[in-house]
Amino acid sequence: MKSFLYLALLLFSTTLLAQTAQIKGIILDESDTPIPSVNVSYLDGGTLTNENGFYNLAIPANKNVIVTISYVGFKKVVFTVNLKEGEDKEINPVLKTDIEQISTVIITGDRRSKVEGLITISPKTIRKIPGANAGVENLLKTLPGVSSNNELSTQYSVRGGNYDENLVYVNEIEVYRPFLIRSGQQEGLSFVNTDMVRNVDFSAGGFQAKYGDKLSSVLSIDYRRPVDFGASLQASLLGASASIEGVSKNKKLSAILGLRYRDNSLFVNAKETESNFKPRFADAQTYLSYQVNDKFELGFLGNVSINKYDYEPFTRQTNFGTIQDPKALLIFYEGQEKDQYETYFAALKGSYEISDNYTAKLIGSVYNTQEQEHYDILAEYRLGDVNTDIGSSDLGEVEFSEGVGAQLTHARNDLDALIFNVEHKGILKIKDHQIDYGIKYTHEDIRDRIQEYEIIDSAGFSIRPPFEDFQNNQPYEAFNAPLESFNSVRAFNSTQINRIQSYVQWSYKTTLGESDAWFNAGVRSHTWAVTNDDETASAQSVISPRAQFAIQPNWEADMLFRLSGGYYYQPPFYRELRGQTGEVNPDVKAQKSVHFVLGNDYSFKMGDRPFKLVSEAYYKKLTDVNPYTLENVRIRYEAANIAEAYAYGFDFRLNGEFVAGTESWLSFGYLKTEENINDRGYISRPTDQRLKFAVLFQDYVPKIPSLKMYLNLVYNTGLPGGSPNYADPYDYQTRLPDYRRADVGFSYVIVDPSENNTNTNWLKVFEELNIGIEIFNLFDNQNSITNTFVRDVYTKRLYSIPNYLSPRVFNVKLSMRF
């Protein structure tokens, strides 16, 4: 009898367990972007979507089950299902924006970004806004505190820092850029492929401990995980890009592939130097994601980039001076330059959701760059007065030469770098508390050969380098010594750097009275050791505590206040270890910066349209500074911690719907940054960009809404103009002219992705199709990035002659998506 009861009980319990079914799928927003942490529930249970929008929910079988899907800022979705025993049904709902909360969703974005002081940029805006280097960095340059005076470069400085002080992550994986680039026109393509971008977050300072060790900023980018088949193509006079994406039948495997090609000839051929220029910049990038099960996901990010830069200059004439005293520099060239940069990058990321409260991640990546910079260029110049006689046949030509000379530059620079990373990260949630931690090992292996020199000849006399141990009075007095190049660098370096980094941080949300409050505190550690030519320097370590606090008072006005700060260190990368002579100093210490950032977010409505004003004041105190010189985008360090510096300023950004249905913004920033080298007194740093004003504006013709306009306008006050080689920077504190640039684009939307395509002709295959025209440097401003220094042999006067950037340029563009 007991055996019968046990058997009946077992059969009954088995029947109960079997009377279940399952619903699963991906939850998307209106732009087909997966939404994490969405609540999917029924009366007796529920679950949350993971970071890729996936959910899996077991429900009772053979009965009507009411399922509710809810997420803050979106309309609730409620539906009824009735499934058979063991039935597995896929449901992929699309959440619509809640009209009552639309201002919050569009303007404030994700609450996490607001609390952390991150700026979130829409991928759609990134792809639309015109620029000589359209993409993520193009929009960053319109933000307050972010500066760049070179439209051909994707590099940027933030609040007084240089280009090496910015962190860039793609899917939590740190990415790198080439070492030997010295001018913007050589750069080619940014690592970030805008066709693949899902989300962009940016912090200009005071960021959390979970981010790495740099002094200035963090750019964090997430790539899309496709949910259906799609393809896109874009072509213009600057090149072309294409992407294709899709998912497997069981929805477990998704893939997206992007291809790009760029040609800078449109810009370079419009500059004042006549040349035979052959740029070839191309890359292929892919992101693969495989959902092994409900808890475990694998992702792969790969990139191959091949950039070739061939340059053969012929002549150049630069007019400068004043109306009363016009001058001109006329140069005739011989020789050529051949550069090549090949980079290979691969990363594998595994994410395992051990429980609802704990997620563990393991990330491994490898980066290899092989670079060569080879050139031999002879420049013979004439410096003189320009003919201003309007009736003369040689108007504008140099009629009297004050200086005649030549310059021979030579380089055979080769670099091969291999960087390997392995990292473990974890996220633990305990009620309203969250603990983030991570540990990372990095190995860097750099092999570098530097062989470059510069010989200057003036009126038949070779100009020796202006060392302090002799007085150079050529050509008036003969100098009886062997010929010597004006500037010569020769070094062979084999450098390895091993690093161990770790961090732990705590986040907590609570209430203080009637106000919402958020706390974050964390600490990073970084230990590294440098080996150069088989000699290992002593290991160095730094500890970096950081904290953030945000509070949103229970006021009628929607305002949030933030305070963040801490110690930020930048342990030296290879470029910072290599001094002006090319030799590596393995004992260079980490540069140190103390950050204080006070911010305010104010969301409001104006004309029934949402707006947001973000303001921040900041102060940085820097010690153990490694001074550097900046020539175009090439940075050369002293490889010694011989300076201290400071930076302070304030930034404002007003964004919102200036035109209904579009997002635009105005930015304004003030910055002052100076350094004190060897206790000689404070002078401006190379990135001392005092004032910055930018406008990003989108509009359309009311009666022809398919005709759209995009404006990208930037005004920066002039940077310090630099100094000649071997010169004392304290003697050269003049500034370049102000940087003024406006890029405008017009497009006509033939097929609008926001509307259902009802075409019955050949247009029915398109999800999106538009054609446009872009005008770069709309007002044809003569902006300059650096100076060329030329000496008048008669008066011994040294002229700083500007190197101008690109003039007005026209481009046409065709974009489509299937």
N, C-alpha and C positions, 0 to 999 in steps of 0.2 A: 504493500500500500504506500509506504514512504517513497519507494522508487517511482511509483506512478506519479505521486505529487511532485517529486523533483523534476520528472520528465515534463509534466504539464507546465510547471513554472518556467522551465527552460524554454519550452516552445512558445509560451506566452510572451516572455521577455524578448525572445528573438523576433517574434512578430512585431512587437512594439518598435524595436530598433530598425526593422526593415521598412516600417511604414514612414519613411522619410524620402524627400526628394531634395534637389539642389538647384539653386539659381546662382549664376555667376556672370561676370562680364566686366566691362570698363565703363566708368562714369566720366562723361566729357562735359566741357562747357561749350558755348556757342561757336568757339573757334577751333573745336575738335582737340582741345588740350585736356589731357587727363587731370582729374582733380583728386588730390590725396585727402585722407581723413574725412571722407564723406560718411555720414551715418546711414546705414542700411539696416532696417529693423522691422520686425513684426511683433505681435502681442507678447510672445514668450521668448524672444531672443533678438540678437542683432550682431552686427559687425561693423568695421570701418574699412574703407578702401586703403590700400597701401600707397606708397609714394608715387606709383605709376597709375593710380586710379583703379586698380583691380580689386574686386571683392568676390567672396565665395560664401554663400549663406545656405545652411541646411534648414529646411522647413518641413512641416508635417505634410504627408501625402494624402491624396484622396479627399481633400477638403479645401474650401475657399480660404486663402490666406491673404490678408491685406498687408502689403509691403509698403513701407514709407521710406523715401530717400530724401534726406534733408542736409542742407549745408548753409551756413550763414552767408547772406547776400544773394542767394538763389531761391527761386520758387520751389516749394516743396513738390515732390512727385509722389503720387499715391496710385497704386495699381493692385489688382487682385489676380492671383494665380491659383490654379488647381492642377496639380501635377500627379501623375501616377507614381506608384512605388518605384524608387530607384531612378526616376526620370531626372535627366540633367538638362536644364534649359539655360540658354545664354540670352541675357537681356542687357543691352547697352544704351541706357537712357542718356539724353542730352539735357542738362540743367539750363534753364533760362534765367537771365538776370531778373531779380525781384525789382519791379519798377519802383516800389516804395523805398528801396535801399540803393537805387542806382547811383546816387551821388557818392555814397560810401564806397561802393565797389569800384567805380571808375577812378576816383581821385585818391582815396586813401590806400587802395590796393590791399595787400595782405597785412594783417595787423602785426605780424612778426617783423616785416620790413620796416614798418613805421616805428615800432618800439626800438629796434636796433639802429635806427638812423640810416637805413639803406634806401637808396633811390632805385625804384623799379622802372624799367623802360620796356615799353611794348615792342615785341618783335615786328609787328606790322609797321610801326613808326620807323623802326630801324631800316626796313627794306624800302620805304618810300622816300625818305629825306635825301636830297641830292648832296653830293660832296665829291671832291676829287678822289677820295678814298672812302666811298660809301660803305657803311657798316656800323658795327657797335662803337668803334673808336670815334667815328665821325660824329655821333650823337654825344659821346662823352665830352667832346671839346666844346659843346654848347652849355655844359653844366658849370655852375659857379665853382671856383677853386681849381678847375681843370684847364690847363693851358697848353697850346701848341701853336707855334708860328710857322708851321711847315705843312702845307696841304698835301704834299706827296708822302708824308710819313704817317704811320698809324700810331706812333709813340706820343706820349703825353706826360706832362709833369703835373703834380698835384700839390697845391699849397706849399710851394717852395722846394719840393723834392725834385730829383732828376728822373730820367726814364728807367733807371735800374731799381727804383724804390717802389714799384707797383707789383702787387701780386695778381696773377690771373689764374682762375680755375675754370675748367670745363668738366661738369659732372663730378665735382670735388677732386679733380685731378689737376695738379699744377702743370702749367705749360710754360715753354721757354721760347726765346727768340734768338736769332743768329748773333754772333759775337762781333764780326768784322764790319758790319754795315757802317758806313761813314756819311752817307747822304740819303735823303729821303727818296730820291728817284731810283735808288738801288734796292729799296725794300721789297717792292712787289706786293705780296699778299699778306694780310693778317692771318694768324692761325684760325681765328673764329670765322666759321662759314655761316653767314646770316640765314641761308636757306634752311639750316638745321636747328636754329635757335628756338627754344621754347620760353625761356625766362632769363632775364638779365637783372642782377642786383649789383649795386655799386655803393661803396663806402669811401668817403674822402678822408677819413681819419677817425680815431677813437674806436676801432673795430674790436670785436671780441677775441678771446684767447684761442678759439678754435681755428682762427685763421693764422697764417704763417708769420714769419719774422721779416717784415719789411717796414720801412719808416713812413710810408705815405698812404697807400690806398689798397683796396681789394676790389677786384672785378670777378664776380661769381656768375657763371653761365651754365644753364642747363640745356642740353640738347633734347629734341623731341623724341618721343617714343611713338612711332606711327601706329595708327589703329585701322588703316585701310590703305588701298593702293593709291598712289598719287605721283605726279611728276611735274616738274617745272623747268622753264627755260627762260633765260634772260640774255639778251645780246645788245651790245652798244659799240661805239667806236673805241671804247677802252678795253673791250674783251668780251667774254661770255662766261656764263655759269649755267649749270644744269644739275638737277637733283632727281632722284627716283627713290620711292619708298614703298613699303608693303609689309604685310604680315602673313604668317603661315595660316593654313586652314584651321588648325586648332588654336590659333591666336597666341601660341606660346612664344614663337620667334617673330621678332620684328626687326626691320633693317632699313636704314636710310643711307644713301650714298650721294655725295656732292662732288662735282667736278668744277674747277674754275681755271680760267686763263685770263691774263691781264697783259696789256701793252701800254706802257707809259709814253709812247711816242707822241701822242696827241698833245701832251704837256711839254715834253722836253723840246720837241721841234719848234714850239712856239716861243722858246726862250731866246735870250740875246746871243747865245753861243751857237754858231752854226756847226752842226756835227752830223756824223753818220752814226745813228744810235739804233741799236738792235736789242731791245729788252724782251726777254721771254720768261714770264712768270707763270707757273702752273702748279696745281696741286690736286690731290684726290683725298677725300676724307670720308670715313664711314663710322657709323655707330650702330652696333648690333646689340640686341637685348633678348635674352632667353629666360622665360618664366619657367623654371624647373618644376616648381609646385607653388602652392599658395604662400609659402613662407620664404622660398629661396629664389633669387634672381641673379643672373649673370649678365654683365654688360661689357662690351669691347669697344674701345675707341682707337681708331687708327688714322694716321695721316702721313702722306708722302708729299714733299714739296721740293720742286726743282726750279731754282731761279738763276737765270743767266743774264748777265749785263755786259754788253759789248758797247764800247764808247770810243769814237774816233773824232775828236774836236778839230775844227778847221780855223775859225776866226771868232773873235769876240770884240765888240765895242761897247763900253759902258760910259755913258755921259753922267757927270756929277758936278759938284760945285754949285755956284750961284749964277743968277742971270748976269750979274756984273762981271763975274770971273768964272766962266764955264770951263770945265776940264773934261778930258776924255782919256780913257785907258783903251788902247788898241792892242790886241794880242793876236799873234799868228802861231798856230800850233803844228807840231809834228808828233807822231806817235799814236798810241792807243792804250786802252784799258780793257782788260778781260777779267771779269769777276764771275764767280759761280758759288752758289750756296745750295747745298742739298741737305735736307733735314728729313729724318725718319722718326716717327713717334708711334708707340703702341702702348695701350694700357688695358688691363683687365680688372674689373671690379665685381666683387661678389657681395650681395646684401642678403642677410638671413634674419628674418623676423622670428626670433626665438620665442617670444611671447608678445602679448599685446603691449607690454611695458618695456620690452628690451629688444633692440635691434643691433646686430653686429655687422661690421663691414670689413672687408679685406681688399686692399687696392695695391696693385703692382704696375709699374710703368717703366719704360725704357725710352730714352731720347738720344739720338745720334745726329750730329751736325758735322758736315764736311765742307769746309769753306776755303776758297782761294781768292786772293786779291793781287792781281798781277798788272802792273802798268809801267810804261816808260813814256813820259810826255815831256816834250820840250816846248816851252812857251817863250816866245820872243816878243817883248812888249815895247810900246812907245807910250809915254805919258806926256801930255802936252795940252796946249791951248786949242780950243775949238773955234773954227771960223763961224762967226755969227752974222756975217754980211748977207742979208736976205737976197740981194741981187747977184751974189757970187755963185759960180758954177760948182764950187766945192764946199757949199754950205753944209755945216755939221761935221766936216772932216778935220783931223788934226793937222794944223798948218805949222806949228812950231813945237818941237819936241824938247821938253824939259828933262826928260829922263829916258834913257834907252838901256835895255838890259835883257837878260834871259834867265829862265828858271828851268832846271831839269829835275824832274821828280821820278823816282824809281821805287818799285816795291815788288817783292816776291814773298808775300805773306800767305801762310797756309796754316789751317787749324783743323784739328779733329777732336771732337769732344763726345764723350759717352757718359750719360747720366742715368743711373738706375735708382728707383725708389720702391720701397715696400712699406705699407702702412696699414695699421689696424685702427679702426674707429668704432666707438660704441655710443649708443644713446639709451639711457635708462630713465623711465618716467615713474615717479612715485607721487601719486595724487597731483598736487599743483607744482611739484618740484620736477626738474629735469636735470640730469647729470650727463654731460658730454665729455668724452675722453678720447685720447688717441696717442699712438706712438708710431714713429716713422724713422726708417733708416734710409740714408741717401749715400750713394757712392758716385763721385765725380772724377772722371779721368780725362785730362786735357793735354793734348800734345800740340805745341804751338811753335811755329817758326816765324820770326819777324826779321825781315831784311828790307829796310827802306832808308832812302836818303834823299836829300834835297841840296842841289847846288845852285847858288845864285851868282850870276855874273852881271856886272854893271859897267858898261863902257870898257869892256875888256879886262876888268879886274874881278877876280874871284873873291866874293865876300865871305870872310871867315865868321864862324859863330861868335856872337858877342859875349865871350866869357869875361869874367872880371879880372883875369890875370894879364890882360893886355889891352891896349887902346887901339881900336881899329879906326884909322884915319884914311883908309882907301876911299877914293882913288888919288887923294892929294899927296899921300905919303906911301911909298912902296913898303910892302911888308915881306921881308925876305925869309920865307919859310915854305915848307912843302905845302902843296895845295890840300885843302881840307874842306869837306862838305859842310854846308851851313848847318845842316841837321842830319844826323845819322843815328839809326837805331838798328842794332843787330843782337838778336837773342834767340836761344833755343831752350824751350821750357817743357819739361815733362812733370805735370802737377797732378796729384791725387788728393782729393778731399773726402773724408769720411765724416758723416754727420748723424747724430741721433737727436731727434726732437720728440717732445711729448707735451701734452697739455691735459688739463682737466678744468671744467668750468661748471658752475651751478646756476640754474635759472629758476626763478620763482615768481609767480603771479599771485597778488593778494589785494586786499583793500585797505586803505588808510582813511578811516572815517567813511565818507561817501565817495572817495576817489579810488580809481583803479591804479594799481602800482605794479611795476615790474622791476625785479632785481636780477642782476647778472654779475658774477664775479668768477674770475679764473686766473690761471697761472700757466705760463709756458716755460719750458726749459729747452736749451739748445747747446749741445756739446759738439765740437768739431776739432779735427786735427788735419794739418796740411803737410803733405810730403812733396817736396820739390827736388827733382834730380837725386832721389834716393835718400835725401836728408829730411827727417821728420821733425817738425817743430812741436813744442809742448802743446798738449790739448788745452783748449779754452772752453769755458762754459759761461752762460748767462741765464738769468732768471727774469721772466717778464710778467709781472702781475698786472691785471687789467680789470676794470669794473665799469658797469653801466647801471644807470637808474633812470626810470621813466615813470611819469605820473600823468594821469588824465583826470583833472578835477571834474567834479559833477557840476559843471557850469552849463548855462544855456548855450554859450559859445563852445564849439567843438575844438578844444585846444589840448595839445599834449606837449609836455616839457621833458627834455632829456639832458642828462649830464653823464659824460663818459670821460675816461682818462686812464692813464697807466704808463708803464715803462715799455717802450718799444725799441728793440734792438735789431740791427741788421748785420749779422755775421757776414764776413766778406765772401763774395763769389769770386771766381777767377779774375774777372776784369778788374775788380777792386784790389787784387793782390799784385797786379802788374803795373809797375811804375812807368814814368816817362821814358826811361831808358830801355824798357822792355823786360827788365829783370823782375823776378817774382820775390816779394817779401812775405814769407810765410807767417811772420809774427804780427801782421796787421790785426788790430783788435776790431771788435764789432762797434759800429757807430751806434750811439745811444740817443734816444729822443724821449722826452717826457711830454705827453699829450694831455691837453685839457680842451674839451669840446662841450659847449653849452648850446642846445638847440631847442627850437620851438616849431611845432606844426600847427597851423591854424586852417581848418577847413570851413568853408562858408559858401553861400550862394550869392550870385550876382546876376540879376536879370533872369532868375529861375534856372540858372546854369551853375554847375558845381565848379568850385575853384579851391586851390590849396596854396598857402604861402608857407614856405619852409625857410627858416633863418637859422644860421649857426655862427657863433663866434668861437675862435680857436686860438690857442697859443702852444708853440712847441719850443722847448729848450733842448738844444742838441750839444752833445759833448763827444769827445773822441772822433771828431769829424775828419773824414778823409777827403781833402780838397780835390777838385777836378776842374778841367777845362772842357768847354763844350764847343765843338765845331760842327755845324749842321746838326747831325744826330750822333756824332762820334764823341764818346766820353773817354777822357784820358785822366786817370787818377794819379795822385802823388804816391799812393801806396804807403802812406804814413798818417798816423792819427795826430795831426799837428794843428788842429783848429777847433774852434767852438763856434756855434751859430745859434740863431733864433729865427722863428717865423711866427707872425701873428696876422690876423685879419678877420674878416667877416664875409659871409656869403648869403645871398638872398635868391630865392627861386619862386616865381609865381607861375603855376600851371593850371590849366583848366580848359573849358570849352569857350574860348574867345569867339569861335564860330560853332554854332550848334552841331553836335555830332562829330567834332574833331577835337584833338588835344594839341595844344600849343603851350609854349612857356617863354618866360623872360627870365634871364639870369643876370645877376650883378655880383661882382666880388672885388674886394680890396685885399691886397697882400703886401707885406713887407718882410723880406728875409735878407739877413746879412751874416757875414762870417768874419771871424777874427783869426788870421793865420799867424802862428808864432808870436802872438801878443803884439802885433803891429798895428792893431786898431781894426775897427769894423769897416768892411766894404761890401758892396752888393754881391750876392751870390749870382752865378750865371743864370739862374731861373727866377730872378727877382722881377716878377710880372706884377706891377703895382695895381693896375686897374683892368678889369675884364667885364665886358658887356656882351651878351649874346641873345639872339632871338631865334626861336624855332616856331614857325607859323604855318598852319595848314588852312586852306580855304577852298571854296568851290563857287562856281557861277550859279546863283540861285535858280535861274531859268534853264540852265544847262548843268544839272548836278553832276553829270558824267565828266565835266571839264574841271580838273582840280589843279591847285597851285600849291607848291611847297617852297618855303623860304628858309634858308639857313644863313644867318648873319652873325658875324663875330667881329668884335673890336677889342684889341689888346694894346695897352701902352707898350712902348719899346723895351726890349730886353737889353742888358749890357752887351756891348758890341764885341767883346772878346779882346784878345791881345795877340801879337805876333809870337811865333815860336821863340822860346828862351826869354821872352820879355817878362817883366815884373807886372803882375796884374794890378798892383796898386797904382801903377802909372797909366793904366788904360781903363778908365771908368766912364767913358762916354757910352751913350745908348743908341740903339738902332731906332729908326723911325717907327711910329706906331703901326701896328698890324691891323689892316682893315680889309675885310673880305665878305662878299655876299654871293652865295650860290642859290640859284633859283631853278625850279623845275616845273614843267607843265605836263600834265598827262591827260589823255582822254581814255576813259574806261569804256571799252567796247562790250565786255562781259563782266558784270559786277558779281563778285563772290557772295555778297550779302543778299542777293536776290536769286530766286529760282530761274535757272536758264531755260526759257521756253522757246529758244530758237529751234527751228526745224531745218535750217540749212547747215552749212559746214561749221557754223559757230557752236553747234550743239555739243561738240567734243570738248569744249573749253569750260573749265570751272572759273577761270579768270583770264582776262586778256586786256591789255592796255598798251598804248604807244605814247611816247613822250619825247620832250626835248629838254635839255639841261643847259644852263649857261653858268659856267664857273667863273668866278671873279667878275661879277656882273658889271661893276664900275671900273674895271681895268686898273685897279690900284697897283702901284709898284711897291710890293712888299719885299723885304730883304730878310735873310736868315742869318748871314754872317758877313764879315768884311774880308776883303783881300788887301793886304798891306803892301804898298809899293813906295820905294824911296826915290825922291828926286836927287840925282847925284850932284846937282849944282848947289842947291840950297841945303841938302841933307835933310830936307823935310820929309816926314813919313805920312803918306796919304792912306786913309782907310776908305776903300772903295767898296760899295755894297755889292753883294751877290744877289741879284734879284730872283724872285720866284716867278711862277708862271703868270702870264697875262690873261686876258679874257679868252676863254676857250668854249666852243660849242660842242655839244654831244647829243646824239639821238639814241633812244633806248626802246627796246621792245621786250615786254614781259608777258609770260603766259603760264598758266597752271592747268593741268588736266585732272 
